[in-house]
Amino acid sequence: MSLAPPTAVGGWTVVYEQMKRADGVPFITKQIASGFSAQSGITVVNSGQGVFAIQLFQSEMSGRNPGAFFYRVRRTDSGSLTPVSEGYRAYVP
C-alpha cells in the first residue's frame, strides 16, 4: 500500500481490519506500531514515502467462501484516528 501523496509514516500506529461488509465485525485485525515492523503481517517498506505491505495468511481466510471482503486501514496512534484507505478486495482461494 502506498500513500498518495507520499506521507512519512514514522511513529504511526496503523491498523488493518477485514470484515464481510463495511458495517461488519472484523475477523482479521493487524496492527503495527513504531519499532515493531512485520510482527503482525504489516511491514513498513519505505517509512519516508508512506509505503507498507499488508500480508494476509491463508489460515486467516480458512473456511471463508470466495467473494468480496471489506477492508479498512486507519492511523490510530495517540491523538489521531485517521482513515488511510478502505474498500473491497476479492478473495479467491
C-alpha positions as CSV (number, residue, x, y, z in Angstrom):
1,M,0.0,0.0,0.0
2,S,1.4,3.4,-0.9
3,L,0.0,6.7,0.4
4,A,-0.7,9.4,-2.1
5,P,0.6,11.9,-1.8
6,P,3.7,10.3,-0.2
7,T,3.5,10.8,3.5
8,A,6.0,9.9,6.2
9,V,4.6,7.2,8.5
10,G,7.4,7.1,11.0
11,G,5.9,7.0,14.5
12,W,2.5,6.0,13.3
13,T,0.3,3.1,14.6
14,V,-1.5,1.5,11.7
15,V,-4.4,-0.9,12.0
16,Y,-5.8,-3.1,9.2
17,E,-9.2,-4.7,9.6
18,Q,-11.1,-7.0,7.3
19,M,-14.8,-7.9,7.5
20,K,-17.5,-9.2,5.3
21,R,-19.3,-5.9,5.0
22,A,-18.4,-2.2,5.8
23,D,-20.6,-2.3,8.9
24,G,-19.4,-5.8,10.0
25,V,-17.3,-7.0,12.8
26,P,-13.6,-7.5,11.8
27,F,-12.5,-11.1,11.6
28,I,-8.9,-10.1,10.8
29,T,-7.1,-7.3,12.7
30,K,-3.5,-6.4,12.2
31,Q,-1.6,-3.6,13.9
32,I,1.9,-2.1,13.5
33,A,3.4,0.5,15.8
34,S,6.7,2.3,15.5
35,G,9.6,-0.1,16.0
36,F,7.5,-3.3,15.6
37,S,7.7,-4.0,11.8
38,A,6.4,-7.2,10.4
39,Q,5.3,-8.8,13.6
40,S,1.6,-8.8,12.7
41,G,1.8,-9.1,8.9
42,I,2.3,-5.4,8.3
43,T,5.8,-4.4,7.1
44,V,6.9,-0.8,6.6
45,V,8.7,-0.8,3.2
46,N,9.6,2.9,3.0
47,S,8.7,5.0,6.1
48,G,9.5,8.3,4.5
49,Q,7.3,7.7,1.4
50,G,4.4,6.0,3.3
51,V,4.8,2.6,1.7
52,F,3.9,-0.5,3.7
53,A,2.9,-4.1,2.9
54,I,0.0,-6.0,4.4
55,Q,0.3,-9.8,4.3
56,L,-2.8,-11.9,4.6
57,F,-2.2,-15.6,5.5
58,Q,-4.2,-18.5,4.1
59,S,-5.1,-19.6,7.6
60,E,-6.8,-16.3,8.3
61,M,-9.3,-16.9,5.4
62,S,-9.8,-20.6,6.1
63,G,-13.4,-21.6,5.9
64,R,-14.5,-18.4,4.1
65,N,-16.3,-18.5,0.9
66,P,-15.0,-16.7,-2.2
67,G,-16.2,-13.2,-2.6
68,A,-15.6,-9.6,-1.9
69,F,-14.5,-8.6,1.6
70,F,-14.4,-5.0,3.0
71,Y,-11.1,-3.8,4.4
72,R,-10.1,-0.7,6.3
73,V,-6.7,0.8,7.1
74,R,-6.5,3.5,9.8
75,R,-3.9,5.5,11.7
76,T,-4.7,5.1,15.4
77,D,-1.8,6.5,17.3
78,S,-2.3,8.8,20.3
79,G,-4.3,11.9,19.2
80,S,-5.1,10.5,15.7
81,L,-7.9,8.4,14.3
82,T,-7.5,8.9,10.6
83,P,-8.8,6.7,7.7
84,V,-6.0,5.8,5.4
85,S,-7.7,3.5,2.9
86,E,-10.8,1.4,2.6
87,G,-12.5,-0.7,0.0
88,Y,-13.3,-4.2,-1.1
89,R,-10.9,-6.9,-2.1
90,A,-11.6,-10.1,-3.9
91,Y,-10.9,-13.4,-2.2
92,V,-10.4,-16.4,-4.4
93,P,-9.0,-19.5,-2.7
